[in-house]
Amino acid sequence: MGSLKIGVALWSLSAGETEERLMNALQTAAELGFQGVQMWNVASYGPCVLDPDVCQGAQRAEWRRRVESFGLQISGFCAQMSGPTRFGGFDEAEGIEERIAKTQRCIELAVDMGSPIVTTHPGVIPEHKSDPVYPIIRDAIEQIAKHAEKVGGIFCIETGMEPAPVLRQFIEDIGSPALRVNYDPANMLWYGVLEGVRELAPHIVHTHAKDRHPETGRPTVGQGAVPWNEYISLLKSIGYDGWYAVEDESGQDVVESLRQGREFLERY
């Protein structure tokens, strides 16, 4: 067994649509040998028992206890939004205030449950500040990051919707210690996996482990185009010692795919 902290993006199995489905997913994660789980915590695409408007008060401590009863840790949470017309939610002005407030409540839940990281794709960050979308997404993310600072949370932008230099410039423009990066290497194949790590190194606090087969598109870790040896070596060299959350949203042979991904990462 290697030295990595290997978890699973639990929505690969269930986004927590019901208590029963969430408990079954936790059991499967434990049976597959994962050390931790990243959990979905917003009812943006359907019911979610960990949505902060549903899971309140003592329920939060109880769900943490349930996770730990399986021998699992929580690596963080995902609060993915969409706007009126597209995936992301923070690059469109219509309804944005509620999406900001909802994400802030998601961060509060994460802190209450002892794992303060919340990740998302906020929308496409424009390269140039003169773009009319830039102040919309900047103001939204700044409000969320400032709230995270206040409550002890960490808000992570997931890589892949823009080149790494654009994301780094955006993060540094906002300048909040609570605004960080969730690095997904498969999402960065278009831009350069290793180059992205080098660019974003100071900000990476959580990662997804996902691949992409050049012919089939399958996300099983170790069976695609991600240069895992060099990638993991580089992450270690910059001092990253956080989670690798294996993710497979394909809906096809997911349990076996997750198993194979975990076994592959254990080599390191």
VMD Tcl script that draws the C-alpha trace (Angstrom):
set ca {
  {0.00 0.00 0.00}
  {1.26 3.45 -0.91}
  {1.27 6.73 0.98}
  {-1.56 8.60 -0.72}
  {-4.79 9.60 1.00}
  {-7.27 7.96 -1.36}
  {-10.92 8.87 -1.15}
  {-13.90 8.77 -3.47}
  {-16.14 11.47 -4.88}
  {-19.20 9.88 -3.32}
  {-21.64 11.24 -5.91}
  {-20.08 8.69 -8.26}
  {-22.29 6.32 -6.25}
  {-24.94 8.66 -4.85}
  {-25.44 12.39 -4.37}
  {-27.44 11.62 -1.24}
  {-30.89 11.72 -2.79}
  {-32.24 9.80 0.22}
  {-30.78 8.71 3.56}
  {-30.89 5.10 2.44}
  {-29.00 5.76 -0.78}
  {-26.39 7.82 1.04}
  {-25.83 5.13 3.66}
  {-25.55 2.48 0.93}
  {-22.98 4.61 -0.89}
  {-20.94 5.02 2.30}
  {-21.02 1.28 2.85}
  {-19.87 0.64 -0.72}
  {-17.05 3.18 -0.33}
  {-15.87 1.42 2.80}
  {-16.12 -2.02 1.20}
  {-14.05 -0.78 -1.74}
  {-11.28 0.17 0.66}
  {-11.41 3.95 0.43}
  {-10.12 6.02 3.33}
  {-12.39 8.99 2.81}
  {-15.30 10.52 0.92}
  {-16.05 13.84 -0.69}
  {-19.78 14.37 -0.36}
  {-22.37 16.28 -2.38}
  {-24.11 18.89 -0.22}
  {-26.50 20.91 -2.34}
  {-29.93 20.14 -3.81}
  {-29.12 21.81 -7.13}
  {-30.04 18.91 -9.42}
  {-32.38 16.94 -7.18}
  {-32.95 16.08 -3.52}
  {-29.88 15.98 -1.25}
  {-30.06 15.02 2.41}
  {-26.88 17.03 3.12}
  {-28.23 20.25 1.63}
  {-27.72 22.87 4.36}
  {-31.41 23.79 4.31}
  {-32.29 20.15 4.97}
  {-29.46 18.96 7.21}
  {-29.48 21.27 10.19}
  {-28.53 21.40 13.86}
  {-27.77 18.04 15.45}
  {-28.29 16.27 12.12}
  {-24.88 17.50 10.98}
  {-23.03 15.88 13.87}
  {-25.12 12.74 13.37}
  {-24.14 12.47 9.70}
  {-20.51 12.97 10.59}
  {-20.85 10.15 13.12}
  {-22.45 7.92 10.49}
  {-19.60 8.55 8.05}
  {-17.01 7.79 10.71}
  {-18.88 4.62 11.71}
  {-17.78 3.17 8.37}
  {-14.15 3.99 9.14}
  {-14.24 6.88 6.66}
  {-13.13 10.49 6.85}
  {-14.74 13.39 5.00}
  {-12.26 15.02 2.62}
  {-14.64 17.81 1.74}
  {-17.89 18.60 -0.03}
  {-19.10 19.63 -3.48}
  {-21.74 22.34 -3.95}
  {-22.15 22.53 -7.70}
  {-24.57 25.09 -9.08}
  {-25.98 25.99 -12.46}
  {-27.24 29.34 -13.67}
  {-30.35 30.03 -15.75}
  {-28.75 28.84 -18.99}
  {-25.51 27.02 -18.18}
  {-23.40 24.99 -15.78}
  {-21.53 26.99 -13.16}
  {-23.91 29.50 -11.68}
  {-21.68 32.47 -10.94}
  {-21.11 33.88 -14.41}
  {-24.77 34.83 -14.93}
  {-26.36 37.67 -13.00}
  {-29.93 36.39 -12.90}
  {-30.63 34.77 -9.54}
  {-26.99 34.96 -8.51}
  {-27.61 36.33 -5.02}
  {-29.48 33.19 -3.97}
  {-26.75 30.98 -5.42}
  {-24.16 32.95 -3.47}
  {-26.15 32.66 -0.25}
  {-26.77 28.96 -0.80}
  {-23.07 28.30 -1.34}
  {-22.24 30.23 1.81}
  {-24.63 27.99 3.73}
  {-23.00 24.93 2.15}
  {-19.66 26.12 3.50}
  {-21.16 26.57 6.96}
  {-22.39 22.96 6.88}
  {-18.94 21.75 5.82}
  {-17.34 23.57 8.73}
  {-19.92 22.21 11.14}
  {-19.17 18.69 9.92}
  {-15.44 19.14 10.49}
  {-14.28 19.16 6.86}
  {-14.28 22.76 5.67}
  {-13.46 22.29 1.96}
  {-16.24 22.96 -0.56}
  {-15.50 22.63 -4.28}
  {-17.30 23.83 -7.40}
  {-17.01 24.86 -11.04}
  {-18.22 28.47 -10.80}
  {-18.51 29.02 -14.54}
  {-15.99 30.09 -17.15}
  {-13.63 32.75 -15.81}
  {-12.85 35.28 -18.57}
  {-9.22 35.83 -19.47}
  {-9.57 39.60 -19.50}
  {-10.90 41.83 -16.74}
  {-12.53 43.99 -19.40}
  {-14.92 41.15 -20.25}
  {-18.41 42.08 -18.94}
  {-18.72 38.67 -17.24}
  {-15.54 39.18 -15.19}
  {-16.98 41.55 -12.55}
  {-20.05 39.33 -12.19}
  {-18.09 36.18 -11.37}
  {-15.43 38.06 -9.42}
  {-17.92 39.74 -7.11}
  {-19.76 36.47 -6.50}
  {-16.66 34.46 -5.70}
  {-15.26 37.22 -3.52}
  {-18.46 37.28 -1.45}
  {-18.29 33.51 -1.00}
  {-14.58 33.55 -0.15}
  {-14.99 36.34 2.39}
  {-17.77 34.38 4.07}
  {-15.56 31.29 4.09}
  {-12.85 33.31 5.81}
  {-15.33 34.42 8.46}
  {-16.62 30.92 9.28}
  {-13.38 28.96 8.84}
  {-14.17 27.39 5.48}
  {-12.22 26.86 2.26}
  {-13.89 27.47 -1.10}
  {-12.19 25.67 -3.99}
  {-12.55 26.33 -7.69}
  {-12.19 23.10 -9.64}
  {-9.85 23.18 -12.61}
  {-10.83 22.68 -16.22}
  {-13.07 25.48 -17.43}
  {-10.22 27.85 -18.21}
  {-6.41 27.63 -18.58}
  {-4.42 27.49 -15.34}
  {-2.84 30.98 -15.74}
  {-6.32 32.52 -16.00}
  {-7.48 30.72 -12.85}
  {-4.36 31.70 -10.93}
  {-4.71 35.35 -11.97}
  {-8.35 35.30 -10.85}
  {-7.56 33.77 -7.45}
  {-4.76 36.24 -6.84}
  {-6.93 39.15 -7.97}
  {-9.42 38.29 -5.22}
  {-6.63 37.64 -2.74}
  {-8.53 35.62 -0.14}
  {-6.71 32.89 1.83}
  {-9.99 30.95 1.81}
  {-10.11 30.75 -2.02}
  {-8.16 27.74 -3.26}
  {-8.04 25.04 -5.96}
  {-9.45 21.55 -6.38}
  {-7.20 20.04 -9.07}
  {-8.66 17.53 -11.52}
  {-5.98 16.20 -13.89}
  {-8.39 14.79 -16.46}
  {-10.03 18.19 -16.79}
  {-6.59 19.68 -17.48}
  {-5.57 17.35 -20.31}
  {-6.65 20.06 -22.78}
  {-4.33 22.61 -21.19}
  {-1.46 20.53 -19.79}
  {-1.71 18.50 -16.59}
  {1.79 19.14 -15.29}
  {1.91 22.74 -16.44}
  {-1.32 23.35 -14.54}
  {0.10 21.96 -11.31}
  {3.17 24.17 -11.61}
  {1.02 27.23 -12.24}
  {-1.46 26.57 -9.44}
  {0.86 24.92 -6.91}
  {0.45 27.47 -4.09}
  {-3.34 27.12 -4.17}
  {-4.02 23.36 -4.49}
  {-5.65 21.90 -1.35}
  {-7.77 19.03 -2.73}
  {-7.73 16.88 -5.86}
  {-9.97 14.62 -7.89}
  {-8.49 11.44 -9.34}
  {-10.00 10.95 -12.76}
  {-8.68 9.90 -16.15}
  {-9.80 10.08 -19.75}
  {-9.17 7.31 -22.26}
  {-8.33 8.97 -25.59}
  {-10.63 6.67 -27.56}
  {-13.48 5.72 -25.24}
  {-13.49 8.69 -22.89}
  {-13.68 6.32 -19.91}
  {-12.60 8.01 -16.64}
  {-11.07 4.98 -14.87}
  {-7.87 6.09 -13.15}
  {-4.72 4.63 -14.70}
  {-6.40 3.71 -17.99}
  {-6.30 7.01 -19.83}
  {-4.07 9.88 -20.90}
  {-3.20 11.39 -17.50}
  {0.57 11.01 -16.86}
  {0.12 9.63 -13.35}
  {3.77 8.97 -12.47}
  {4.86 12.48 -13.32}
  {1.68 14.05 -11.94}
  {1.85 12.44 -8.51}
  {5.60 12.99 -8.31}
  {5.07 16.67 -9.05}
  {2.30 17.02 -6.47}
  {4.55 15.43 -3.86}
  {7.41 17.74 -4.84}
  {5.31 20.85 -4.17}
  {4.39 19.49 -0.74}
  {0.85 18.36 -1.51}
  {-0.24 15.72 0.99}
  {-4.01 16.02 0.67}
  {-6.74 13.83 -0.77}
  {-7.07 12.11 -4.12}
  {-10.84 11.65 -4.52}
  {-11.49 9.04 -7.22}
  {-14.36 10.16 -9.45}
  {-16.40 8.33 -12.08}
  {-19.61 10.01 -13.21}
  {-20.01 7.80 -16.29}
  {-22.77 5.63 -14.81}
  {-21.15 2.56 -16.41}
  {-19.53 -0.16 -14.24}
  {-18.82 2.55 -11.70}
  {-18.10 0.31 -8.71}
  {-15.50 -1.69 -10.62}
  {-14.02 1.49 -12.08}
  {-13.64 3.00 -8.62}
  {-12.08 -0.22 -7.34}
  {-9.55 -0.24 -10.15}
  {-8.77 3.43 -9.59}
  {-8.10 2.92 -5.90}
  {-5.90 -0.10 -6.56}
  {-3.92 1.86 -9.15}
  {-3.30 4.80 -6.80}
  {-2.16 2.50 -4.01}
  {1.00 1.86 -6.03}
  {2.14 5.33 -5.01}
}
mol new
graphics top color blue
foreach p $ca { graphics top sphere $p radius 0.5 }
foreach p [lrange $ca 0 end-1] q [lrange $ca 1 end] { graphics top cylinder $p $q radius 0.2 }
display resetview
